[in-house]
Amino acid sequence: MKKLSLIFGLFAMLIVSSCRDIVNTVLDALPPFDVPYSTNVPVPLAAVSTTTYTRTPEIPMNINLDAKIKENNPNYSINNLKSVKLSTLKVDFVSSTLDTRLNAIKNARIYVKAPNQPERLIATAYDNTNPDTITFTVVDEELINYFRTNENSLIFEVMASTPTADQLTVRISSGFKIRVQL
């Protein structure tokens, strides 16, 4: 009798969890889609120490997810937003004033910021030696509250491999996985 109860309990849990997946799939108003973001930005790099992080000024992204959702289906809006996660992030060298390259940055951390939200770490890169590209490891966390507004920005913290003072222009390329439901 105990085995029958156990088997029935396991079977019921399997059905309930499968039903939840089906309901979530049916509720998805649109299939999950990517929102790419790419921009060239000047980044002042002034690092005296090679053991502490230096913070750059905020870099406005101003991603308007309401417009991106409506591009995919005009019947839906930011009110249907159910999930935003960073999927990729990299920084490519474009130019510099004094010929400093990206290998001057040993470690980097990137935070996202939005009104009424605490800064949140979203990506890291350690032990960089590449002069042209820094590919970041992204944090798999929900960022929906940072994108309910289009007033969002990034903040870089960098640790230099050598003391450096220069003005770099970099290309930030990222992708956000968006999910919209009824």
C-alpha positions in Angstrom: 0.0 0.0 0.0 2.9 2.4 0.8 4.5 1.7 -2.6 1.2 2.5 -4.3 0.9 5.8 -2.4 4.5 6.6 -3.3 4.0 5.8 -7.0 0.7 7.8 -7.1 2.5 10.8 -5.4 5.3 10.7 -7.9 2.9 10.4 -10.8 0.8 13.4 -9.5 4.0 15.5 -9.1 5.0 14.6 -12.7 1.6 15.7 -14.1 1.5 18.9 -12.1 5.0 20.0 -13.2 4.2 19.1 -16.8 1.0 21.0 -16.6 2.9 24.1 -15.3 5.2 23.9 -18.3 2.3 23.6 -20.7 0.5 26.5 -19.1 3.6 28.7 -19.2 4.1 27.8 -22.9 0.5 28.6 -23.7 0.7 31.9 -21.8 3.7 33.0 -23.8 2.3 35.7 -26.0 5.3 35.7 -28.2 8.2 33.2 -28.4 11.2 34.4 -26.4 13.2 36.8 -28.5 16.6 38.6 -28.4 17.0 42.3 -28.1 20.5 43.3 -29.3 22.1 46.4 -28.1 25.2 47.9 -29.6 26.9 51.3 -29.3 30.2 53.0 -29.5 31.1 54.9 -26.3 34.0 56.9 -25.0 35.4 55.5 -21.8 37.9 57.5 -19.7 40.5 55.1 -18.4 42.4 56.5 -15.5 43.9 53.7 -13.3 46.8 54.5 -10.9 46.6 51.2 -9.1 46.7 47.7 -10.5 45.0 46.2 -7.4 41.8 48.2 -7.1 38.9 49.0 -9.4 38.3 52.3 -11.0 34.7 53.2 -11.8 33.7 54.9 -15.1 30.8 57.4 -15.4 27.4 55.9 -16.2 26.9 54.9 -19.8 23.2 55.5 -20.8 21.6 52.6 -22.7 18.1 53.9 -22.7 16.7 50.6 -24.2 13.0 51.0 -24.9 11.6 47.5 -24.5 8.1 48.7 -25.0 9.0 49.7 -28.6 10.9 46.4 -29.1 7.9 44.3 -27.9 5.6 46.3 -30.2 7.9 45.7 -33.1 7.4 41.9 -32.6 3.6 42.2 -32.0 1.7 45.6 -31.8 -0.9 44.0 -29.5 1.6 43.6 -26.6 3.5 46.1 -24.6 5.8 46.5 -21.6 2.9 45.5 -19.4 3.2 41.9 -20.8 6.9 41.7 -20.0 7.7 38.6 -17.9 11.4 38.1 -18.1 14.6 40.0 -19.2 18.0 38.3 -18.9 21.4 39.3 -20.3 22.6 36.6 -22.7 25.8 38.0 -24.1 28.1 41.0 -23.5 31.4 41.9 -25.1 33.5 45.0 -25.6 35.5 45.7 -28.7 38.4 48.2 -29.1 37.6 51.0 -31.6 40.3 53.7 -30.8 42.2 55.5 -28.1 43.9 58.8 -27.7 47.3 57.5 -26.6 47.2 54.1 -28.3 46.1 52.2 -25.2 44.4 48.9 -26.1 42.0 46.7 -24.1 44.8 44.5 -22.7 45.4 47.5 -20.4 42.3 46.2 -18.6 43.1 43.1 -16.5 39.7 42.7 -14.8 36.3 44.3 -15.4 32.9 44.3 -13.8 29.7 45.7 -15.4 26.7 46.8 -13.5 23.2 47.8 -14.7 21.4 50.8 -13.1 17.8 52.1 -13.3 15.8 54.6 -11.3 14.6 53.2 -7.9 16.7 50.1 -8.3 20.1 49.2 -6.7 23.0 48.8 -9.0 23.3 45.1 -10.0 26.4 43.2 -11.2 25.5 41.6 -14.5 28.9 40.6 -16.1 32.5 40.0 -15.2 35.8 39.4 -17.0 39.0 38.3 -15.4 42.6 38.0 -16.5 42.1 39.8 -19.8 45.1 39.8 -22.2 43.3 40.4 -25.4 44.0 43.9 -26.9 40.9 43.9 -29.2 38.0 42.2 -27.4 36.9 41.5 -23.8 34.2 38.8 -23.6 32.3 38.9 -20.4 30.8 36.1 -18.4 27.2 37.1 -17.8 25.2 36.6 -14.6 22.0 34.5 -15.2 19.6 36.6 -13.2 16.3 38.3 -13.8 16.7 42.0 -14.8 13.0 42.8 -15.5 12.9 45.7 -13.0 15.8 47.4 -14.8 14.0 47.4 -18.1 10.4 48.4 -17.2 11.8 51.9 -17.9 13.9 53.1 -20.7 16.1 55.0 -18.3 18.7 52.3 -17.9 22.5 52.5 -17.9 25.7 50.6 -17.5 28.6 51.3 -15.1 32.1 49.8 -15.7 34.6 49.0 -13.0 38.0 48.2 -14.3 41.3 47.1 -12.8 44.3 48.0 -15.0 47.1 45.6 -15.8 49.5 48.6 -15.7 48.9 52.2 -14.5 47.1 53.9 -17.4 45.5 57.2 -18.3 43.8 57.4 -21.7 40.4 58.0 -23.4 39.3 54.8 -25.1 36.4 54.4 -27.5 34.9 51.0 -27.3 31.9 49.2 -29.0 29.6 47.5 -26.4 27.6 44.6 -27.9 25.1 42.8 -25.8 22.0 40.7 -26.2 19.0 40.5 -23.8 16.6 37.5 -23.9 13.1 38.8 -23.5 9.9 36.8 -22.6 6.4 38.2 -23.0 3.2 36.6 -21.7 -0.5 37.4 -21.7 
